[in-house]
Amino acid sequence: MHLPNQHDFVYLASQSPRRVQLLDQLGVAHQPLLPGRNEDAEALEAERSGEAPADYVQRVTLRKLAAARQRLAARKLPPAPILVADTTVALGRRILGKPDSPEHAAEMLRALSGRSHRVLTAVAVGAGAGAAHFLALSVSRVRFAALSQRSIELYVASGEPRGKAGAYAIQGRIAAWIEHIEGSYSGVMGLPLHETAQLLARASVRMDL
């Protein structure tokens, strides 16, 4: 059913194929709103000294929304809500972002081996500049079994850790070493569906649910 003032689609300001998949799972029509060649998207994820993981991931998400709003205006695209998200992995207050080398990925995996950590995903939905936005934070706990050095080497060599917070993708082969999850599986993937559906409903975005 189409309600008055309901938006037929949302802009997805993310290059993540997992977020595309998860939005499809919600039955939400979406169009990409990706950074241009002149944008430094990675700079938006720069950490601040002493910043708590929850503060970090929400700040980065709102920076991504601001950048996407500017992109929407500059490209003169039809108005519609924009969805952005950011995911980080935290060991205590230590933020484990995307590894910058295979060695860095291996170091992260050694740190996670045999321990529990948090996965924090912030999601924001907002329309154009000056409009209200809605923000939600999903926090999950994940426990890894002990990883052998050989297992770490093979996983890093697979290329899967590249571009992933904490150097792993829960939907990939690393799942064989995950002992326990408490929270949102989709949130660990990069888009918590429960929170996202609530935000989209508040923004009057149509969902085929």
Rosetta blueprint (number, residue, H / E / L):
1 M L
2 H L
3 L L
4 P L
5 N L
6 Q L
7 H E
8 D L
9 F L
10 V E
11 Y E
12 L E
13 A L
14 S L
15 Q L
16 S L
17 P H
18 R H
19 R H
20 V H
21 Q H
22 L H
23 L H
24 D H
25 Q H
26 L H
27 G L
28 V L
29 A L
30 H E
31 Q E
32 P E
33 L L
34 L L
35 P L
36 G L
37 R L
38 N L
39 E L
40 D L
41 A H
42 E H
43 A H
44 L H
45 E H
46 A L
47 E L
48 R L
49 S L
50 G L
51 E L
52 A L
53 P H
54 A H
55 D H
56 Y H
57 V H
58 Q H
59 R H
60 V H
61 T H
62 L H
63 R H
64 K H
65 L H
66 A H
67 A H
68 A H
69 R H
70 Q H
71 R H
72 L H
73 A H
74 A H
75 R H
76 K L
77 L L
78 P L
79 P L
80 A L
81 P L
82 I E
83 L E
84 V E
85 A E
86 D E
87 T E
88 T E
89 V E
90 A E
91 L E
92 G L
93 R L
94 R E
95 I E
96 L E
97 G L
98 K L
99 P L
100 D L
101 S L
102 P H
103 E H
104 H H
105 A H
106 A H
107 E H
108 M H
109 L H
110 R H
111 A H
112 L H
113 S L
114 G L
115 R L
116 S E
117 H E
118 R E
119 V E
120 L E
121 T E
122 A E
123 V E
124 A E
125 V E
126 G E
127 A L
128 G L
129 A L
130 G L
131 A L
132 A L
133 H E
134 F E
135 L E
136 A E
137 L E
138 S E
139 V E
140 S E
141 R E
142 V E
143 R E
144 F E
145 A L
146 A L
147 L L
148 S L
149 Q H
150 R H
151 S H
152 I H
153 E H
154 L H
155 Y H
156 V H
157 A H
158 S L
159 G L
160 E L
161 P L
162 R L
163 G L
164 K L
165 A H
166 G H
167 A H
168 Y L
169 A L
170 I L
171 Q L
172 G L
173 R H
174 I H
175 A H
176 A H
177 W H
178 I E
179 E E
180 H E
181 I E
182 E E
183 G L
184 S L
185 Y H
186 S H
187 G H
188 V H
189 M H
190 G L
191 L L
192 P L
193 L H
194 H H
195 E H
196 T H
197 A H
198 Q H
199 L H
200 L H
201 A H
202 R H
203 A L
204 S L
205 V E
206 R L
207 M L
208 D L
209 L L
